[in-house]
Amino acid sequence: LVTGASSGIGLAVAKGLARAGARVAVNYHSDREGGEAVVREIVDAGGEAIAVGGDVSQEADVERIMAETVQAF
């Protein structure tokens, strides 16, 4: 799970983990299109990824993000 993965450092980390063979949960807060674009890029390169939206400063969102990630992988 990479938080803030729709841009910047999080994006670079998500792509690097995927290149290394990790399954990646791409978390975004408000940029759904950006998060889904990262997932498409990872999948198109042969990796495995999902997009999970949510605000990691909110406990309920974190619980849901983790549940979605565990269910997917």
PDB file of N, CA, C, O and CB in Angstrom:
ATOM      1  N   LEU A   1       0.857  -1.175   0.000  1.00  0.00           N
ATOM      2  CA  LEU A   1       0.000   0.000   0.000  1.00  0.00           C
ATOM      3  C   LEU A   1       0.892   1.223   0.000  1.00  0.00           C
ATOM      4  O   LEU A   1       1.708   1.415   0.902  1.00  0.00           O
ATOM      5  CB  LEU A   1      -0.969   0.006   1.222  1.00  0.00           C
ATOM      6  N   VAL A   2       0.729   2.045  -1.018  1.00  0.00           N
ATOM      7  CA  VAL A   2       1.477   3.297  -1.089  1.00  0.00           C
ATOM      8  C   VAL A   2       0.477   4.435  -0.999  1.00  0.00           C
ATOM      9  O   VAL A   2      -0.385   4.581  -1.866  1.00  0.00           O
ATOM     10  CB  VAL A   2       2.329   3.392  -2.403  1.00  0.00           C
ATOM     11  N   THR A   3       0.589   5.242   0.049  1.00  0.00           N
ATOM     12  CA  THR A   3      -0.305   6.384   0.201  1.00  0.00           C
ATOM     13  C   THR A   3       0.197   7.543  -0.640  1.00  0.00           C
ATOM     14  O   THR A   3       1.399   7.696  -0.861  1.00  0.00           O
ATOM     15  CB  THR A   3      -0.421   6.800   1.680  1.00  0.00           C
ATOM     16  N   GLY A   4      -0.738   8.354  -1.104  1.00  0.00           N
ATOM     17  CA  GLY A   4      -0.375   9.488  -1.934  1.00  0.00           C
ATOM     18  C   GLY A   4       0.277   9.077  -3.233  1.00  0.00           C
ATOM     19  O   GLY A   4       1.168   9.766  -3.729  1.00  0.00           O
ATOM     20  N   ALA A   5      -0.157   7.961  -3.789  1.00  0.00           N
ATOM     21  CA  ALA A   5       0.529   7.372  -4.937  1.00  0.00           C
ATOM     22  C   ALA A   5       0.051   7.897  -6.282  1.00  0.00           C
ATOM     23  O   ALA A   5       0.481   7.396  -7.321  1.00  0.00           O
ATOM     24  CB  ALA A   5       0.364   5.895  -4.907  1.00  0.00           C
ATOM     25  N   SER A   6      -0.824   8.890  -6.289  1.00  0.00           N
ATOM     26  CA  SER A   6      -1.298   9.395  -7.574  1.00  0.00           C
ATOM     27  C   SER A   6      -0.363  10.447  -8.160  1.00  0.00           C
ATOM     28  O   SER A   6      -0.554  10.882  -9.296  1.00  0.00           O
ATOM     29  CB  SER A   6      -2.688   9.975  -7.422  1.00  0.00           C
ATOM     30  N   SER A   7       0.661  10.865  -7.382  1.00  0.00           N
ATOM     31  CA  SER A   7       1.601  11.866  -7.898  1.00  0.00           C
ATOM     32  C   SER A   7       2.869  11.889  -7.053  1.00  0.00           C
ATOM     33  O   SER A   7       2.929  11.298  -5.975  1.00  0.00           O
ATOM     34  CB  SER A   7       0.948  13.265  -7.921  1.00  0.00           C
ATOM     35  N   GLY A   8       3.864  12.573  -7.557  1.00  0.00           N
ATOM     36  CA  GLY A   8       5.086  12.837  -6.809  1.00  0.00           C
ATOM     37  C   GLY A   8       5.842  11.612  -6.343  1.00  0.00           C
ATOM     38  O   GLY A   8       5.977  10.627  -7.069  1.00  0.00           O
ATOM     39  N   ILE A   9       6.333  11.692  -5.114  1.00  0.00           N
ATOM     40  CA  ILE A   9       7.138  10.617  -4.538  1.00  0.00           C
ATOM     41  C   ILE A   9       6.337   9.324  -4.436  1.00  0.00           C
ATOM     42  O   ILE A   9       6.860   8.248  -4.727  1.00  0.00           O
ATOM     43  CB  ILE A   9       7.657  11.022  -3.157  1.00  0.00           C
ATOM     44  N   GLY A  10       5.075   9.420  -4.026  1.00  0.00           N
ATOM     45  CA  GLY A  10       4.237   8.224  -3.924  1.00  0.00           C
ATOM     46  C   GLY A  10       4.096   7.511  -5.251  1.00  0.00           C
ATOM     47  O   GLY A  10       4.122   6.281  -5.304  1.00  0.00           O
ATOM     48  N   LEU A  11       3.945   8.271  -6.322  1.00  0.00           N
ATOM     49  CA  LEU A  11       3.858   7.700  -7.661  1.00  0.00           C
ATOM     50  C   LEU A  11       5.135   6.943  -8.004  1.00  0.00           C
ATOM     51  O   LEU A  11       5.083   5.813  -8.489  1.00  0.00           O
ATOM     52  CB  LEU A  11       3.595   8.799  -8.701  1.00  0.00           C
ATOM     53  N   ALA A  12       6.271   7.564  -7.752  1.00  0.00           N
ATOM     54  CA  ALA A  12       7.557   6.924  -8.048  1.00  0.00           C
ATOM     55  C   ALA A  12       7.743   5.653  -7.225  1.00  0.00           C
ATOM     56  O   ALA A  12       8.243   4.651  -7.736  1.00  0.00           O
ATOM     57  CB  ALA A  12       8.714   7.897  -7.778  1.00  0.00           C
ATOM     58  N   VAL A  13       7.346   5.687  -5.967  1.00  0.00           N
ATOM     59  CA  VAL A  13       7.465   4.513  -5.101  1.00  0.00           C
ATOM     60  C   VAL A  13       6.563   3.388  -5.610  1.00  0.00           C
ATOM     61  O   VAL A  13       6.994   2.238  -5.696  1.00  0.00           O
ATOM     62  CB  VAL A  13       7.105   4.874  -3.639  1.00  0.00           C
ATOM     63  N   ALA A  14       5.321   3.712  -5.946  1.00  0.00           N
ATOM     64  CA  ALA A  14       4.381   2.696  -6.438  1.00  0.00           C
ATOM     65  C   ALA A  14       4.914   2.024  -7.698  1.00  0.00           C
ATOM     66  O   ALA A  14       4.876   0.799  -7.816  1.00  0.00           O
ATOM     67  CB  ALA A  14       3.006   3.324  -6.720  1.00  0.00           C
ATOM     68  N   LYS A  15       5.405   2.816  -8.631  1.00  0.00           N
ATOM     69  CA  LYS A  15       5.936   2.253  -9.876  1.00  0.00           C
ATOM     70  C   LYS A  15       7.197   1.430  -9.620  1.00  0.00           C
ATOM     71  O   LYS A  15       7.395   0.386 -10.243  1.00  0.00           O
ATOM     72  CB  LYS A  15       6.237   3.372 -10.879  1.00  0.00           C
ATOM     73  N   GLY A  16       8.035   1.888  -8.722  1.00  0.00           N
ATOM     74  CA  GLY A  16       9.245   1.137  -8.401  1.00  0.00           C
ATOM     75  C   GLY A  16       8.945  -0.186  -7.742  1.00  0.00           C
ATOM     76  O   GLY A  16       9.568  -1.198  -8.064  1.00  0.00           O
ATOM     77  N   LEU A  17       7.998  -0.191  -6.824  1.00  0.00           N
ATOM     78  CA  LEU A  17       7.606  -1.441  -6.180  1.00  0.00           C
ATOM     79  C   LEU A  17       7.027  -2.414  -7.202  1.00  0.00           C
ATOM     80  O   LEU A  17       7.320  -3.609  -7.167  1.00  0.00           O
ATOM     81  CB  LEU A  17       6.587  -1.173  -5.061  1.00  0.00           C
ATOM     82  N   ALA A  18       6.207  -1.897  -8.107  1.00  0.00           N
ATOM     83  CA  ALA A  18       5.618  -2.754  -9.136  1.00  0.00           C
ATOM     84  C   ALA A  18       6.701  -3.342 -10.036  1.00  0.00           C
ATOM     85  O   ALA A  18       6.645  -4.522 -10.383  1.00  0.00           O
ATOM     86  CB  ALA A  18       4.601  -1.964  -9.977  1.00  0.00           C
ATOM     87  N   ARG A  19       7.685  -2.527 -10.416  1.00  0.00           N
ATOM     88  CA  ARG A  19       8.780  -3.040 -11.248  1.00  0.00           C
ATOM     89  C   ARG A  19       9.564  -4.130 -10.526  1.00  0.00           C
ATOM     90  O   ARG A  19      10.124  -5.023 -11.161  1.00  0.00           O
ATOM     91  CB  ARG A  19       9.722  -1.901 -11.650  1.00  0.00           C
ATOM     92  N   ALA A  20       9.600  -4.052  -9.197  1.00  0.00           N
ATOM     93  CA  ALA A  20      10.306  -5.055  -8.398  1.00  0.00           C
ATOM     94  C   ALA A  20       9.454  -6.303  -8.160  1.00  0.00           C
ATOM     95  O   ALA A  20       9.914  -7.254  -7.528  1.00  0.00           O
ATOM     96  CB  ALA A  20      10.726  -4.454  -7.062  1.00  0.00           C
ATOM     97  N   GLY A  21       8.217  -6.307  -8.660  1.00  0.00           N
ATOM     98  CA  GLY A  21       7.370  -7.484  -8.556  1.00  0.00           C
ATOM     99  C   GLY A  21       6.308  -7.442  -7.479  1.00  0.00           C
ATOM    100  O   GLY A  21       5.589  -8.422  -7.285  1.00  0.00           O
ATOM    101  N   ALA A  22       6.194  -6.327  -6.775  1.00  0.00           N
ATOM    102  CA  ALA A  22       5.191  -6.218  -5.709  1.00  0.00           C
ATOM    103  C   ALA A  22       3.808  -5.947  -6.290  1.00  0.00           C
ATOM    104  O   ALA A  22       3.677  -5.298  -7.328  1.00  0.00           O
ATOM    105  CB  ALA A  22       5.573  -5.106  -4.718  1.00  0.00           C
ATOM    106  N   ARG A  23       2.800  -6.439  -5.625  1.00  0.00           N
ATOM    107  CA  ARG A  23       1.427  -6.042  -5.903  1.00  0.00           C
ATOM    108  C   ARG A  23       1.240  -4.707  -5.191  1.00  0.00           C
ATOM    109  O   ARG A  23       1.635  -4.562  -4.035  1.00  0.00           O
ATOM    110  CB  ARG A  23       0.367  -7.137  -5.422  1.00  0.00           C
ATOM    111  N   VAL A  24       0.649  -3.745  -5.865  1.00  0.00           N
ATOM    112  CA  VAL A  24       0.606  -2.394  -5.309  1.00  0.00           C
ATOM    113  C   VAL A  24      -0.827  -1.894  -5.173  1.00  0.00           C
ATOM    114  O   VAL A  24      -1.604  -1.927  -6.127  1.00  0.00           O
ATOM    115  CB  VAL A  24       1.412  -1.436  -6.183  1.00  0.00           C
ATOM    116  N   ALA A  25      -1.158  -1.435  -3.984  1.00  0.00           N
ATOM    117  CA  ALA A  25      -2.403  -0.709  -3.755  1.00  0.00           C
ATOM    118  C   ALA A  25      -2.043   0.768  -3.834  1.00  0.00           C
ATOM    119  O   ALA A  25      -1.277   1.277  -3.016  1.00  0.00           O
ATOM    120  CB  ALA A  25      -3.073  -1.086  -2.358  1.00  0.00           C
ATOM    121  N   VAL A  26      -2.602   1.446  -4.821  1.00  0.00           N
ATOM    122  CA  VAL A  26      -2.330   2.854  -5.082  1.00  0.00           C
ATOM    123  C   VAL A  26      -3.391   3.677  -4.364  1.00  0.00           C
ATOM    124  O   VAL A  26      -4.549   3.704  -4.780  1.00  0.00           O
ATOM    125  CB  VAL A  26      -2.316   3.161  -6.618  1.00  0.00           C
ATOM    126  N   ASN A  27      -2.999   4.342  -3.294  1.00  0.00           N
ATOM    127  CA  ASN A  27      -3.935   5.173  -2.546  1.00  0.00           C
ATOM    128  C   ASN A  27      -3.905   6.600  -3.082  1.00  0.00           C
ATOM    129  O   ASN A  27      -2.845   7.166  -3.347  1.00  0.00           O
ATOM    130  CB  ASN A  27      -3.602   5.152  -1.040  1.00  0.00           C
ATOM    131  N   TYR A  28      -5.095   7.158  -3.231  1.00  0.00           N
ATOM    132  CA  TYR A  28      -5.240   8.567  -3.589  1.00  0.00           C
ATOM    133  C   TYR A  28      -6.271   9.173  -2.651  1.00  0.00           C
ATOM    134  O   TYR A  28      -7.143   8.470  -2.140  1.00  0.00           O
ATOM    135  CB  TYR A  28      -5.662   8.746  -5.094  1.00  0.00           C
ATOM    136  N   HIS A  29      -6.171  10.462  -2.429  1.00  0.00           N
ATOM    137  CA  HIS A  29      -7.145  11.133  -1.572  1.00  0.00           C
ATOM    138  C   HIS A  29      -8.243  11.766  -2.411  1.00  0.00           C
ATOM    139  O   HIS A  29      -9.421  11.469  -2.213  1.00  0.00           O
ATOM    140  CB  HIS A  29      -6.461  12.196  -0.701  1.00  0.00           C
ATOM    141  N   SER A  30      -7.872  12.636  -3.347  1.00  0.00           N
ATOM    142  CA  SER A  30      -8.887  13.326  -4.136  1.00  0.00           C
ATOM    143  C   SER A  30      -8.695  13.170  -5.642  1.00  0.00           C
ATOM    144  O   SER A  30      -9.594  13.512  -6.410  1.00  0.00           O
ATOM    145  CB  SER A  30      -8.890  14.782  -3.785  1.00  0.00           C
ATOM    146  N   ASP A  31      -7.563  12.670  -6.075  1.00  0.00           N
ATOM    147  CA  ASP A  31      -7.262  12.564  -7.497  1.00  0.00           C
ATOM    148  C   ASP A  31      -7.510  11.149  -8.003  1.00  0.00           C
ATOM    149  O   ASP A  31      -6.574  10.398  -8.277  1.00  0.00           O
ATOM    150  CB  ASP A  31      -5.817  12.974  -7.767  1.00  0.00           C
ATOM    151  N   ARG A  32      -8.788  10.801  -8.123  1.00  0.00           N
ATOM    152  CA  ARG A  32      -9.139   9.449  -8.565  1.00  0.00           C
ATOM    153  C   ARG A  32      -8.560   9.146  -9.944  1.00  0.00           C
ATOM    154  O   ARG A  32      -8.013   8.066 -10.168  1.00  0.00           O
ATOM    155  CB  ARG A  32     -10.660   9.276  -8.591  1.00  0.00           C
ATOM    156  N   GLU A  33      -8.680  10.096 -10.862  1.00  0.00           N
ATOM    157  CA  GLU A  33      -8.142   9.885 -12.208  1.00  0.00           C
ATOM    158  C   GLU A  33      -6.649   9.605 -12.167  1.00  0.00           C
ATOM    159  O   GLU A  33      -6.158   8.729 -12.879  1.00  0.00           O
ATOM    160  CB  GLU A  33      -8.419  11.101 -13.092  1.00  0.00           C
ATOM    161  N   GLY A  34      -5.929  10.343 -11.336  1.00  0.00           N
ATOM    162  CA  GLY A  34      -4.497  10.130 -11.209  1.00  0.00           C
ATOM    163  C   GLY A  34      -4.177   8.759 -10.652  1.00  0.00           C
ATOM    164  O   GLY A  34      -3.271   8.084 -11.142  1.00  0.00           O
ATOM    165  N   GLY A  35      -4.911   8.340  -9.633  1.00  0.00           N
ATOM    166  CA  GLY A  35      -4.704   7.013  -9.049  1.00  0.00           C
ATOM    167  C   GLY A  35      -4.980   5.906 -10.038  1.00  0.00           C
ATOM    168  O   GLY A  35      -4.226   4.937 -10.122  1.00  0.00           O
ATOM    169  N   GLU A  36      -6.063   6.045 -10.791  1.00  0.00           N
ATOM    170  CA  GLU A  36      -6.408   5.027 -11.775  1.00  0.00           C
ATOM    171  C   GLU A  36      -5.414   5.021 -12.938  1.00  0.00           C
ATOM    172  O   GLU A  36      -5.155   3.970 -13.525  1.00  0.00           O
ATOM    173  CB  GLU A  36      -7.828   5.255 -12.296  1.00  0.00           C
ATOM    174  N   ALA A  37      -4.864   6.171 -13.269  1.00  0.00           N
ATOM    175  CA  ALA A  37      -3.851   6.238 -14.331  1.00  0.00           C
ATOM    176  C   ALA A  37      -2.590   5.492 -13.911  1.00  0.00           C
ATOM    177  O   ALA A  37      -1.973   4.802 -14.723  1.00  0.00           O
ATOM    178  CB  ALA A  37      -3.512   7.707 -14.670  1.00  0.00           C
ATOM    179  N   VAL A  38      -2.206   5.630 -12.638  1.00  0.00           N
ATOM    180  CA  VAL A  38      -1.034   4.908 -12.134  1.00  0.00           C
ATOM    181  C   VAL A  38      -1.280   3.407 -12.209  1.00  0.00           C
ATOM    182  O   VAL A  38      -0.400   2.652 -12.623  1.00  0.00           O
ATOM    183  CB  VAL A  38      -0.710   5.331 -10.678  1.00  0.00           C
ATOM    184  N   VAL A  39      -2.467   2.973 -11.813  1.00  0.00           N
ATOM    185  CA  VAL A  39      -2.802   1.548 -11.881  1.00  0.00           C
ATOM    186  C   VAL A  39      -2.726   1.056 -13.323  1.00  0.00           C
ATOM    187  O   VAL A  39      -2.158  -0.005 -13.581  1.00  0.00           O
ATOM    188  CB  VAL A  39      -4.211   1.289 -11.299  1.00  0.00           C
ATOM    189  N   ARG A  40      -3.288   1.809 -14.262  1.00  0.00           N
ATOM    190  CA  ARG A  40      -3.232   1.405 -15.676  1.00  0.00           C
ATOM    191  C   ARG A  40      -1.789   1.278 -16.149  1.00  0.00           C
ATOM    192  O   ARG A  40      -1.440   0.332 -16.855  1.00  0.00           O
ATOM    193  CB  ARG A  40      -3.988   2.417 -16.558  1.00  0.00           C
ATOM    194  N   GLU A  41      -0.953   2.239 -15.755  1.00  0.00           N
ATOM    195  CA  GLU A  41       0.449   2.198 -16.167  1.00  0.00           C
ATOM    196  C   GLU A  41       1.153   0.956 -15.619  1.00  0.00           C
ATOM    197  O   GLU A  41       1.921   0.306 -16.329  1.00  0.00           O
ATOM    198  CB  GLU A  41       1.176   3.463 -15.700  1.00  0.00           C
ATOM    199  N   ILE A  42       0.886   0.631 -14.345  1.00  0.00           N
ATOM    200  CA  ILE A  42       1.491  -0.550 -13.732  1.00  0.00           C
ATOM    201  C   ILE A  42       1.002  -1.819 -14.410  1.00  0.00           C
ATOM    202  O   ILE A  42       1.800  -2.698 -14.737  1.00  0.00           O
ATOM    203  CB  ILE A  42       1.179  -0.598 -12.232  1.00  0.00           C
ATOM    204  N   VAL A  43      -0.299  -1.920 -14.624  1.00  0.00           N
ATOM    205  CA  VAL A  43      -0.887  -3.107 -15.246  1.00  0.00           C
ATOM    206  C   VAL A  43      -0.402  -3.247 -16.693  1.00  0.00           C
ATOM    207  O   VAL A  43      -0.086  -4.351 -17.137  1.00  0.00           O
ATOM    208  CB  VAL A  43      -2.434  -3.034 -15.201  1.00  0.00           C
ATOM    209  N   ASP A  44      -0.343  -2.144 -17.418  1.00  0.00           N
ATOM    210  CA  ASP A  44       0.129  -2.185 -18.805  1.00  0.00           C
ATOM    211  C   ASP A  44       1.575  -2.660 -18.900  1.00  0.00           C
ATOM    212  O   ASP A  44       1.986  -3.220 -19.917  1.00  0.00           O
ATOM    213  CB  ASP A  44      -0.004  -0.810 -19.445  1.00  0.00           C
ATOM    214  N   ALA A  45       2.346  -2.433 -17.834  1.00  0.00           N
ATOM    215  CA  ALA A  45       3.748  -2.866 -17.807  1.00  0.00           C
ATOM    216  C   ALA A  45       3.886  -4.292 -17.287  1.00  0.00           C
ATOM    217  O   ALA A  45       4.999  -4.793 -17.126  1.00  0.00           O
ATOM    218  CB  ALA A  45       4.580  -1.918 -16.943  1.00  0.00           C
ATOM    219  N   GLY A  46       2.742  -4.953 -17.021  1.00  0.00           N
ATOM    220  CA  GLY A  46       2.777  -6.339 -16.572  1.00  0.00           C
ATOM    221  C   GLY A  46       2.675  -6.522 -15.073  1.00  0.00           C
ATOM    222  O   GLY A  46       2.796  -7.642 -14.578  1.00  0.00           O
ATOM    223  N   GLY A  47       2.453  -5.437 -14.339  1.00  0.00           N
ATOM    224  CA  GLY A  47       2.345  -5.520 -12.882  1.00  0.00           C
ATOM    225  C   GLY A  47       0.917  -5.718 -12.417  1.00  0.00           C
ATOM    226  O   GLY A  47      -0.012  -5.842 -13.216  1.00  0.00           O
ATOM    227  N   GLU A  48       0.771  -5.743 -11.112  1.00  0.00           N
ATOM    228  CA  GLU A  48      -0.541  -5.941 -10.497  1.00  0.00           C
ATOM    229  C   GLU A  48      -0.794  -4.794  -9.531  1.00  0.00           C
ATOM    230  O   GLU A  48       0.011  -4.535  -8.636  1.00  0.00           O
ATOM    231  CB  GLU A  48      -0.627  -7.321  -9.763  1.00  0.00           C
ATOM    232  N   ALA A  49      -1.930  -4.100  -9.718  1.00  0.00           N
ATOM    233  CA  ALA A  49      -2.219  -2.938  -8.879  1.00  0.00           C
ATOM    234  C   ALA A  49      -3.714  -2.693  -8.811  1.00  0.00           C
ATOM    235  O   ALA A  49      -4.472  -3.091  -9.695  1.00  0.00           O
ATOM    236  CB  ALA A  49      -1.502  -1.692  -9.409  1.00  0.00           C
ATOM    237  N   ILE A  50      -4.116  -2.029  -7.741  1.00  0.00           N
ATOM    238  CA  ILE A  50      -5.490  -1.564  -7.576  1.00  0.00           C
ATOM    239  C   ILE A  50      -5.427  -0.122  -7.088  1.00  0.00           C
ATOM    240  O   ILE A  50      -4.433   0.302  -6.498  1.00  0.00           O
ATOM    241  CB  ILE A  50      -6.298  -2.475  -6.575  1.00  0.00           C
ATOM    242  N   ALA A  51      -6.494   0.623  -7.340  1.00  0.00           N
ATOM    243  CA  ALA A  51      -6.622   1.979  -6.811  1.00  0.00           C
ATOM    244  C   ALA A  51      -7.574   1.946  -5.619  1.00  0.00           C
ATOM    245  O   ALA A  51      -8.644   1.341  -5.687  1.00  0.00           O
ATOM    246  CB  ALA A  51      -7.133   2.971  -7.910  1.00  0.00           C
ATOM    247  N   VAL A  52      -7.182   2.594  -4.536  1.00  0.00           N
ATOM    248  CA  VAL A  52      -8.044   2.686  -3.357  1.00  0.00           C
ATOM    249  C   VAL A  52      -8.042   4.130  -2.875  1.00  0.00           C
ATOM    250  O   VAL A  52      -7.013   4.669  -2.467  1.00  0.00           O
ATOM    251  CB  VAL A  52      -7.567   1.715  -2.222  1.00  0.00           C
ATOM    252  N   GLY A  53      -9.212   4.737  -2.932  1.00  0.00           N
ATOM    253  CA  GLY A  53      -9.338   6.123  -2.506  1.00  0.00           C
ATOM    254  C   GLY A  53      -9.586   6.214  -1.015  1.00  0.00           C
ATOM    255  O   GLY A  53     -10.152   5.307  -0.405  1.00  0.00           O
ATOM    256  N   GLY A  54      -9.155   7.318  -0.442  1.00  0.00           N
ATOM    257  CA  GLY A  54      -9.431   7.560   0.966  1.00  0.00           C
ATOM    258  C   GLY A  54      -8.437   8.512   1.588  1.00  0.00           C
ATOM    259  O   GLY A  54      -7.333   8.721   1.086  1.00  0.00           O
ATOM    260  N   ASP A  55      -8.867   9.080   2.696  1.00  0.00           N
ATOM    261  CA  ASP A  55      -8.077  10.041   3.463  1.00  0.00           C
ATOM    262  C   ASP A  55      -7.405   9.305   4.619  1.00  0.00           C
ATOM    263  O   ASP A  55      -8.078   8.873   5.555  1.00  0.00           O
ATOM    264  CB  ASP A  55      -8.969  11.217   3.988  1.00  0.00           C
ATOM    265  N   VAL A  56      -6.084   9.162   4.558  1.00  0.00           N
ATOM    266  CA  VAL A  56      -5.379   8.397   5.581  1.00  0.00           C
ATOM    267  C   VAL A  56      -5.327   9.094   6.938  1.00  0.00           C
ATOM    268  O   VAL A  56      -4.799   8.536   7.899  1.00  0.00           O
ATOM    269  CB  VAL A  56      -3.986   8.112   5.119  1.00  0.00           C
ATOM    270  N   SER A  57      -5.867  10.299   7.023  1.00  0.00           N
ATOM    271  CA  SER A  57      -5.959  10.957   8.330  1.00  0.00           C
ATOM    272  C   SER A  57      -7.262  10.593   9.041  1.00  0.00           C
ATOM    273  O   SER A  57      -7.491  11.009  10.177  1.00  0.00           O
ATOM    274  CB  SER A  57      -5.857  12.482   8.170  1.00  0.00           C
ATOM    275  N   GLN A  58      -8.120   9.809   8.366  1.00  0.00           N
ATOM    276  CA  GLN A  58      -9.405   9.398   8.929  1.00  0.00           C
ATOM    277  C   GLN A  58      -9.397   7.897   9.201  1.00  0.00           C
ATOM    278  O   GLN A  58      -9.218   7.096   8.284  1.00  0.00           O
ATOM    279  CB  GLN A  58     -10.567   9.770   7.977  1.00  0.00           C
ATOM    280  N   GLU A  59      -9.588   7.525  10.448  1.00  0.00           N
ATOM    281  CA  GLU A  59      -9.502   6.123  10.852  1.00  0.00           C
ATOM    282  C   GLU A  59     -10.431   5.214  10.042  1.00  0.00           C
ATOM    283  O   GLU A  59     -10.027   4.127   9.630  1.00  0.00           O
ATOM    284  CB  GLU A  59      -9.826   5.996  12.325  1.00  0.00           C
ATOM    285  N   ALA A  60     -11.653   5.644   9.816  1.00  0.00           N
ATOM    286  CA  ALA A  60     -12.594   4.806   9.067  1.00  0.00           C
ATOM    287  C   ALA A  60     -12.106   4.577   7.637  1.00  0.00           C
ATOM    288  O   ALA A  60     -12.254   3.480   7.098  1.00  0.00           O
ATOM    289  CB  ALA A  60     -13.992   5.452   9.050  1.00  0.00           C
ATOM    290  N   ASP A  61     -11.527   5.607   7.023  1.00  0.00           N
ATOM    291  CA  ASP A  61     -10.983   5.446   5.673  1.00  0.00           C
ATOM    292  C   ASP A  61      -9.818   4.465   5.677  1.00  0.00           C
ATOM    293  O   ASP A  61      -9.715   3.616   4.792  1.00  0.00           O
ATOM    294  CB  ASP A  61     -10.531   6.802   5.106  1.00  0.00           C
ATOM    295  N   VAL A  62      -8.948   4.579   6.663  1.00  0.00           N
ATOM    296  CA  VAL A  62      -7.791   3.675   6.748  1.00  0.00           C
ATOM    297  C   VAL A  62      -8.264   2.230   6.881  1.00  0.00           C
ATOM    298  O   VAL A  62      -7.728   1.339   6.223  1.00  0.00           O
ATOM    299  CB  VAL A  62      -6.880   4.057   7.946  1.00  0.00           C
ATOM    300  N   GLU A  63      -9.254   1.998   7.720  1.00  0.00           N
ATOM    301  CA  GLU A  63      -9.779   0.639   7.881  1.00  0.00           C
ATOM    302  C   GLU A  63     -10.345   0.111   6.568  1.00  0.00           C
ATOM    303  O   GLU A  63     -10.122  -1.047   6.217  1.00  0.00           O
ATOM    304  CB  GLU A  63     -10.860   0.608   8.971  1.00  0.00           C
ATOM    305  N   ARG A  64     -11.075   0.953   5.843  1.00  0.00           N
ATOM    306  CA  ARG A  64     -11.643   0.537   4.563  1.00  0.00           C
ATOM    307  C   ARG A  64     -10.548   0.307   3.518  1.00  0.00           C
ATOM    308  O   ARG A  64     -10.597  -0.674   2.776  1.00  0.00           O
ATOM    309  CB  ARG A  64     -12.639   1.588   4.059  1.00  0.00           C
ATOM    310  N   ILE A  65      -9.571   1.198   3.458  1.00  0.00           N
ATOM    311  CA  ILE A  65      -8.454   1.047   2.522  1.00  0.00           C
ATOM    312  C   ILE A  65      -7.742  -0.279   2.766  1.00  0.00           C
ATOM    313  O   ILE A  65      -7.447  -1.019   1.828  1.00  0.00           O
ATOM    314  CB  ILE A  65      -7.459   2.226   2.658  1.00  0.00           C
ATOM    315  N   MET A  66      -7.473  -0.569   4.027  1.00  0.00           N
ATOM    316  CA  MET A  66      -6.787  -1.819   4.347  1.00  0.00           C
ATOM    317  C   MET A  66      -7.641  -3.027   3.991  1.00  0.00           C
ATOM    318  O   MET A  66      -7.128  -4.008   3.454  1.00  0.00           O
ATOM    319  CB  MET A  66      -6.420  -1.859   5.825  1.00  0.00           C
ATOM    320  N   ALA A  67      -8.935  -2.970   4.283  1.00  0.00           N
ATOM    321  CA  ALA A  67      -9.833  -4.089   3.975  1.00  0.00           C
ATOM    322  C   ALA A  67      -9.886  -4.331   2.472  1.00  0.00           C
ATOM    323  O   ALA A  67      -9.833  -5.478   2.029  1.00  0.00           O
ATOM    324  CB  ALA A  67     -11.250  -3.816   4.521  1.00  0.00           C
ATOM    325  N   GLU A  68      -9.991  -3.256   1.679  1.00  0.00           N
ATOM    326  CA  GLU A  68     -10.027  -3.404   0.221  1.00  0.00           C
ATOM    327  C   GLU A  68      -8.722  -3.994  -0.303  1.00  0.00           C
ATOM    328  O   GLU A  68      -8.730  -4.823  -1.213  1.00  0.00           O
ATOM    329  CB  GLU A  68     -10.296  -2.049  -0.448  1.00  0.00           C
ATOM    330  N   THR A  69      -7.603  -3.563   0.275  1.00  0.00           N
ATOM    331  CA  THR A  69      -6.304  -4.055  -0.155  1.00  0.00           C
ATOM    332  C   THR A  69      -6.149  -5.537   0.155  1.00  0.00           C
ATOM    333  O   THR A  69      -5.722  -6.310  -0.702  1.00  0.00           O
ATOM    334  CB  THR A  69      -5.189  -3.260   0.511  1.00  0.00           C
ATOM    335  N   VAL A  70      -6.492  -5.933   1.370  1.00  0.00           N
ATOM    336  CA  VAL A  70      -6.384  -7.336   1.767  1.00  0.00           C
ATOM    337  C   VAL A  70      -7.300  -8.195   0.905  1.00  0.00           C
ATOM    338  O   VAL A  70      -6.905  -9.273   0.462  1.00  0.00           O
ATOM    339  CB  VAL A  70      -6.732  -7.512   3.262  1.00  0.00           C
ATOM    340  N   GLN A  71      -8.516  -7.723   0.667  1.00  0.00           N
ATOM    341  CA  GLN A  71      -9.465  -8.490  -0.153  1.00  0.00           C
ATOM    342  C   GLN A  71      -8.936  -8.662  -1.570  1.00  0.00           C
ATOM    343  O   GLN A  71      -9.067  -9.742  -2.147  1.00  0.00           O
ATOM    344  CB  GLN A  71     -10.841  -7.795  -0.184  1.00  0.00           C
ATOM    345  N   ALA A  72      -8.352  -7.639  -2.129  1.00  0.00           N
ATOM    346  CA  ALA A  72      -7.868  -7.695  -3.516  1.00  0.00           C
ATOM    347  C   ALA A  72      -6.636  -8.598  -3.667  1.00  0.00           C
ATOM    348  O   ALA A  72      -6.475  -9.273  -4.683  1.00  0.00           O
ATOM    349  CB  ALA A  72      -7.536  -6.286  -4.007  1.00  0.00           C
ATOM    350  N   PHE A  73      -5.778  -8.602  -2.654  1.00  0.00           N
ATOM    351  CA  PHE A  73      -4.532  -9.341  -2.766  1.00  0.00           C
ATOM    352  C   PHE A  73      -4.478 -10.532  -1.837  1.00  0.00           C
ATOM    353  O   PHE A  73      -3.482 -11.256  -1.819  1.00  0.00           O
ATOM    354  CB  PHE A  73      -3.376  -8.439  -2.489  1.00  0.00           C
TER     355      PHE A  73
END
